[in-house]
């Protein structure tokens, strides 16, 4: 396949100048990008919805442009408003962050049409990787393994012939599927025909489209992804892996780099890394991207999808490689050679990230809104916090529930976990419910400590009760004493205010008189 | 001043003398308690040092200590007397309103009026912050009135269902 990598004329100055970057995002990632810009001496423009006037990204940026109502479709998702803001402020480039417009090819195209540098890949790469089926076919041609499956549109007899060659169990899925409808797990060949017929009926009634396909069901699989980086000079490398199997309802909660599995098997890391680079090259990828894979318990790995943007969990890679990925993104967008020249096969130390969400782990991870009344952020050796909030910040229901990311680094996994425990204990967030207790329990759980988990582990085996440590009697008593003294002081304060008028004159005068009397 | 403090279902009788000395269940304790700024406190209890964040919320006192959140109720003599008269410290019966914990969209109502429910049963599914959330019954009971229907958007603290 012909290389379709974007090339630039490095003598063309307009391609290389970035003096001002507009960040088309909000929250912690907008702050993260602004910080990189500041390091580089680049001016920044924030965009904000009505709900975000007082948000950190607006306060940190050099300029800020209002873009509409709180709902994302009225503000952060309106490409025209973002482009208009860039033109108004004279920004040369736009960083999309993650989510919102970051993986919309039309937005990347719009930027190009308007002569604004999009800090990310071109529209072709976003398009190809955005459609799961096209992505699968494209990387397959480049020799990248994908989860074995039948192609859409096949007749029953063909499916029945091909599917058993994948080995059981398999998953029957509706092409138009979603929300588990039309999905069936099949463990034995004799049940396959019946399952296909059932799935077709269900898909037909639910989506008006009875097309189904069969995919190998990976049992006990882990989600391991590779960070890739590619510049316009033909260099494509990977920066090692991230383990992201600790998730709930497909939402990642904890990520680490490296992965326990690949740490014990450098050869597997080398092979998977090669595959990731190949997958990125197959679409002529430029800038930072992530190849997501499933690794089954027999260490077979399969391409899942590519995320054509910066990931939430990019800091763990930064901590074990010493790189600043946002700076690399900007450097690449400027048309320069990226900093690192070789793929990372030996990460330095170990990094773990906990996503701190406004969700109550004691009541089924219910999101919590309201004002953060007190906030004390952990610090000290090996601790990094990427946050978008402050004391007094109001968590609104319009955006996702992530408050911040706590990332800890250690010489090895053990040290990273111990630091994480310490940092979680230091982290004080009051006013809203949050999932720090979940992370504390997770960091105590034997399976996590042993590195033995898969993508279903949190949902199927983790319970808040198992690792909840009861407070000691002394701690409970101390807390009771503190609460009582707190109440006692408030009561005294209240009675002081009430009896203020009892003395007919100001305290200063009263003290003066008293002193004169006792002279 | 005499107080009864309930924390994690455990009860402490705490007495604070006018001179500031303190007893817990009749035993003397050496306590040095200092305010550090808004919501922040330092306590030395028998020389054991703890940093605490303490805030009052909905009639309860929240204490965050060593990453653990304690929710406590502090009753003075008058409050204790009133609580005893009304029969117990926690209401286990009577009407209970299930309120919306945040603004959102009602996706489904899983109960109907007159239905018997058990603690933990899903009552309503509320969509907010890009997620569907199950609101569950905090205790057994019979559904009284259902105040909302699927498709309706609700404000925070809106009464959704009353349990008898």
HADDOCK unambig.tbl for C-alpha pairs under 7 A between the chains (distance, minus, plus):
assign (segid A and resid 366 and name CA) (segid B and resid 133 and name CA) 5.98 0.50 0.50
assign (segid A and resid 368 and name CA) (segid B and resid 102 and name CA) 6.96 0.50 0.50
assign (segid A and resid 369 and name CA) (segid B and resid 102 and name CA) 6.26 0.50 0.50
assign (segid A and resid 397 and name CA) (segid B and resid 103 and name CA) 6.79 0.50 0.50
assign (segid A and resid 397 and name CA) (segid B and resid 128 and name CA) 6.20 0.50 0.50
assign (segid A and resid 397 and name CA) (segid B and resid 129 and name CA) 5.08 0.50 0.50
assign (segid A and resid 398 and name CA) (segid B and resid 129 and name CA) 5.90 0.50 0.50
assign (segid A and resid 399 and name CA) (segid B and resid 129 and name CA) 5.68 0.50 0.50
assign (segid A and resid 400 and name CA) (segid B and resid 129 and name CA) 5.18 0.50 0.50
assign (segid A and resid 400 and name CA) (segid B and resid 130 and name CA) 6.39 0.50 0.50
assign (segid A and resid 401 and name CA) (segid B and resid 129 and name CA) 6.39 0.50 0.50
assign (segid A and resid 424 and name CA) (segid B and resid 67 and name CA) 6.68 0.50 0.50
assign (segid A and resid 425 and name CA) (segid B and resid 66 and name CA) 5.32 0.50 0.50
assign (segid A and resid 425 and name CA) (segid B and resid 67 and name CA) 4.15 0.50 0.50
assign (segid A and resid 426 and name CA) (segid B and resid 66 and name CA) 6.93 0.50 0.50
assign (segid A and resid 426 and name CA) (segid B and resid 67 and name CA) 6.40 0.50 0.50
assign (segid A and resid 427 and name CA) (segid B and resid 67 and name CA) 6.85 0.50 0.50
assign (segid A and resid 478 and name CA) (segid B and resid 45 and name CA) 6.72 0.50 0.50
assign (segid A and resid 479 and name CA) (segid B and resid 63 and name CA) 6.61 0.50 0.50
assign (segid A and resid 480 and name CA) (segid B and resid 5 and name CA) 6.34 0.50 0.50
assign (segid A and resid 480 and name CA) (segid B and resid 7 and name CA) 6.48 0.50 0.50
assign (segid A and resid 483 and name CA) (segid B and resid 61 and name CA) 6.37 0.50 0.50
assign (segid A and resid 483 and name CA) (segid B and resid 63 and name CA) 6.75 0.50 0.50
assign (segid A and resid 484 and name CA) (segid B and resid 5 and name CA) 6.71 0.50 0.50
assign (segid A and resid 484 and name CA) (segid B and resid 74 and name CA) 6.05 0.50 0.50
assign (segid A and resid 487 and name CA) (segid B and resid 74 and name CA) 6.89 0.50 0.50
